[in-house]
């Protein structure tokens, strides 16, 4: 243990002093504040990006290595056979092919500013890696991994990885529908999940964002809030950072592996983002030549797949395993579905090709888009930056110091010639393929609405604005309904109000279903325990706090009800695979019993009794112990702890928290894995545009990915308690809260 601690401490980067490095033109000064946020002062954008890369490497090197291996399909090389399916899946999706094409595009023009900025950033990472070779983070020592040079392709693959994470989910619903149609027939499948009108799904990749105009703000300036909900990883997905140089002065969250600030503010504007819940991935059912599995039918002819060799190295194996990816005119032939961080083999008799908007665009345009957002000074420049975006569509929420607010979709949607993307599309003819991508001018846009606020929580109130179909399927509407109600509840708002809203645990879902569920079981409730628990549920205020007992009963009861109805129809395996996205709606499932009310009553009552049994076994018969937080906990899990019991000391938590995927303060959980929280607010930010030093934010965990460092876990308790740290912007305020000053000096 002591030896491990010594190795870990040697990897801690200094916050004071200086370092001579190759790759910068002028001296760069980094002011570290006491929360571990670096404020980078450089004389050029390229030097600022170099310093950003250097810090990402010195603070998050293991995270960079992990991202690099996931995106290239080479995790098995360091951990063994358990991740082969994950590697195969990512080789098929082909983030590395997208990145390679992007690098080739960038290098056609050596004077391209995006290329120059990326090169500077990559040089910064490599300077950080070179420094770390002397004392690498403990993960490299334990796994005996040699530090490797970072490349331009590595950064672009990570950008592609972000895009896939935001939008790659939609094809799983196509496969679910396909499976249900095959197993149960069209009519029954449509009763379980709508085939033609869209389902409401619960995704961990939710988010909230809103802004109010100056006339609705206590300070008389725009107020803006945003909290993207993403997997709660260790280290955190984001690292907070401030870049300041001529032409650029921006602070907020950055993503290790990619330059720029992704969400935050500069001197003139603030912005946040939430996922649109769009459908930019379609599956095409191929017809394979029965006499030659390497051919498929296209436009009336058998044509050859393009076959790519993708050998996969496995730890301790001398020879790599042989793996081949087949590419069709529509895209690669997929073998897996990916939900959260799990991949599952597709068990269907047909072959399906995956078409993703990212195959049809230039990835480097998104890097350019974020680069130009960072220096945008008004709505026109902001929209111009968003018009470059090729990502899965995002709701960008905007505010500026002139008092303007806006909501703009940025990213790419397909123009379909056939179908709506909700079900699998035929893949035998070019007439079924997409005709192109939706032009930016047709994307959803609002600027300075009369009611004085803009808001988004992933639910598309209009599925097809400007006659452009965003998606048939939508996120569940409960968070969006809640924030709209809150923004309509007052005339004037303060930063404290926005904090309260980000930390709000009211569930709009429960009042929709709970009274109906109770109505069906009341006649069957004969014991005192039943009556007492029903009374508790009837008097619940619908706040799903960590101390709520009624909330626990309701959530488990919903779970047991879904299980009771669906498992006999679709089987346990399919039910559990799709449970975390939960595209099944209780009100729709209740309609299966329209002619059998007695059966519905019995089903709900049995599920209610199973809920009591579950909680009694889990805790005790004393239902005061059935608090939501006793079950619903968050642990930031270090990957090593899943393989080694002693490595659990590297984890952060557990912490009891409230919420679920439908509360503003999200606590998205995995019901299969003991209701453990797997996603939530990955970054909270609130900006009062009257004074940039009033901006606040927080990430779960800490700024450093280096175990035992004080900034490894110092922000986690603040995050759990709903507290924030200042995102200081002026040098004067930063200097009052200094931890150290570090300089990078040209060698």
Secondary structure as GFF3:
##gff-version 3
##sequence-region A 1 747
A	DSSP	alpha_helix	2	10	.	.	.	ID=ss1
A	DSSP	beta_strand	17	21	.	.	.	ID=ss2
A	DSSP	beta_strand	28	33	.	.	.	ID=ss3
A	DSSP	beta_strand	38	41	.	.	.	ID=ss4
A	DSSP	alpha_helix	45	72	.	.	.	ID=ss5
A	DSSP	alpha_helix	76	79	.	.	.	ID=ss6
A	DSSP	three_ten_helix	81	83	.	.	.	ID=ss7
A	DSSP	alpha_helix	84	93	.	.	.	ID=ss8
A	DSSP	alpha_helix	95	106	.	.	.	ID=ss9
A	DSSP	alpha_helix	113	132	.	.	.	ID=ss10
A	DSSP	alpha_helix	138	143	.	.	.	ID=ss11
A	DSSP	alpha_helix	152	167	.	.	.	ID=ss12
A	DSSP	alpha_helix	170	184	.	.	.	ID=ss13
A	DSSP	alpha_helix	186	192	.	.	.	ID=ss14
A	DSSP	beta_strand	200	201	.	.	.	ID=ss15
A	DSSP	beta_strand	207	212	.	.	.	ID=ss16
A	DSSP	three_ten_helix	214	216	.	.	.	ID=ss17
A	DSSP	beta_strand	223	231	.	.	.	ID=ss18
A	DSSP	beta_strand	238	245	.	.	.	ID=ss19
A	DSSP	beta_strand	248	255	.	.	.	ID=ss20
A	DSSP	beta_strand	263	265	.	.	.	ID=ss21
A	DSSP	beta_strand	269	275	.	.	.	ID=ss22
A	DSSP	beta_strand	281	286	.	.	.	ID=ss23
A	DSSP	beta_strand	288	289	.	.	.	ID=ss24
A	DSSP	beta_strand	292	298	.	.	.	ID=ss25
A	DSSP	beta_strand	301	304	.	.	.	ID=ss26
A	DSSP	beta_strand	306	309	.	.	.	ID=ss27
A	DSSP	beta_strand	324	327	.	.	.	ID=ss28
A	DSSP	beta_strand	332	334	.	.	.	ID=ss29
A	DSSP	beta_strand	336	339	.	.	.	ID=ss30
A	DSSP	beta_strand	342	345	.	.	.	ID=ss31
A	DSSP	beta_strand	351	356	.	.	.	ID=ss32
A	DSSP	three_ten_helix	357	359	.	.	.	ID=ss33
A	DSSP	alpha_helix	364	374	.	.	.	ID=ss34
A	DSSP	alpha_helix	379	387	.	.	.	ID=ss35
A	DSSP	beta_strand	394	400	.	.	.	ID=ss36
A	DSSP	beta_strand	405	410	.	.	.	ID=ss37
A	DSSP	beta_strand	414	416	.	.	.	ID=ss38
A	DSSP	beta_strand	425	426	.	.	.	ID=ss39
A	DSSP	three_ten_helix	430	432	.	.	.	ID=ss40
A	DSSP	beta_strand	434	437	.	.	.	ID=ss41
A	DSSP	three_ten_helix	440	442	.	.	.	ID=ss42
A	DSSP	beta_strand	445	447	.	.	.	ID=ss43
A	DSSP	beta_strand	453	456	.	.	.	ID=ss44
A	DSSP	three_ten_helix	465	467	.	.	.	ID=ss45
A	DSSP	beta_strand	474	475	.	.	.	ID=ss46
A	DSSP	alpha_helix	478	488	.	.	.	ID=ss47
A	DSSP	alpha_helix	495	502	.	.	.	ID=ss48
A	DSSP	alpha_helix	510	521	.	.	.	ID=ss49
A	DSSP	three_ten_helix	522	524	.	.	.	ID=ss50
A	DSSP	alpha_helix	528	538	.	.	.	ID=ss51
A	DSSP	alpha_helix	550	570	.	.	.	ID=ss52
A	DSSP	alpha_helix	572	577	.	.	.	ID=ss53
A	DSSP	alpha_helix	586	590	.	.	.	ID=ss54
A	DSSP	three_ten_helix	591	593	.	.	.	ID=ss55
A	DSSP	alpha_helix	597	618	.	.	.	ID=ss56
A	DSSP	three_ten_helix	623	625	.	.	.	ID=ss57
A	DSSP	alpha_helix	628	631	.	.	.	ID=ss58
A	DSSP	beta_strand	633	636	.	.	.	ID=ss59
A	DSSP	three_ten_helix	639	642	.	.	.	ID=ss60
A	DSSP	three_ten_helix	645	650	.	.	.	ID=ss61
A	DSSP	beta_strand	652	656	.	.	.	ID=ss62
A	DSSP	beta_strand	667	670	.	.	.	ID=ss63
A	DSSP	three_ten_helix	671	673	.	.	.	ID=ss64
A	DSSP	beta_strand	676	688	.	.	.	ID=ss65
A	DSSP	three_ten_helix	692	694	.	.	.	ID=ss66
A	DSSP	beta_strand	696	698	.	.	.	ID=ss67
A	DSSP	alpha_helix	716	721	.	.	.	ID=ss68
A	DSSP	beta_strand	725	726	.	.	.	ID=ss69
A	DSSP	alpha_helix	731	736	.	.	.	ID=ss70
A	DSSP	beta_strand	738	746	.	.	.	ID=ss71
###
